[in-house]
């Protein structure tokens, strides 16, 4: 079972542009920072209507405080030329990166329904092959932002990033049993201890209970 570590973030590892956002506000290293998803008038619209029009404008929340960060390229966030180890069934070297991305899949599923295995496989493949490629839709844009958060908070080379995305892509392919199967999200719910939708759901340690940001 994957478990969130006690300390998830180290400000010294953040890229300078993101680190500056926390100069005047404390970040609790025991809480998990997530990308907040913008929606149109969340109190009025049911079902919710996505309002993510510019993926480069990223809203972040730890469930108590909010921050904003702007970045227009994943490639610009690559650091170094380190080569990744072989990522097997239990890729501990990048466990925190995988957890952070998995939590965002749970977030988008909580508000907009469980994502299909095929959809997530396509998104991870696109992020691996064309990190800054054209949008495939609001879920792709949200995961682009989640990937930016991973790269902005952890020094990863292009090769390491591609290996992480390939590992996630492989997971989705393994779970996929047809065009409508949702086995990947089912496994995430079980291993990260979060079910979808209700306010009584258990939460991963330190993660926000909500990650919506309303827009007019």
Secondary structure, DSSP 8 states (H G I E B T S, - for coil): -----S----GGGS-HHHHGGGTTS---TTSB-EE-EEEE-TTT-SS--B----TTEEEEE-SS-EEEEE---SGGG--S--------SS-GGGHHHHHHHHHHHHHHHHHH----HHHHHHHHHHHHH-TT-----HHHHHHHHHHHHHHHHS---HHHHHHHHHHHHHHHHHH--STT--HHHHHHHHHHT--SS-TT----TTB-S--EEEE-
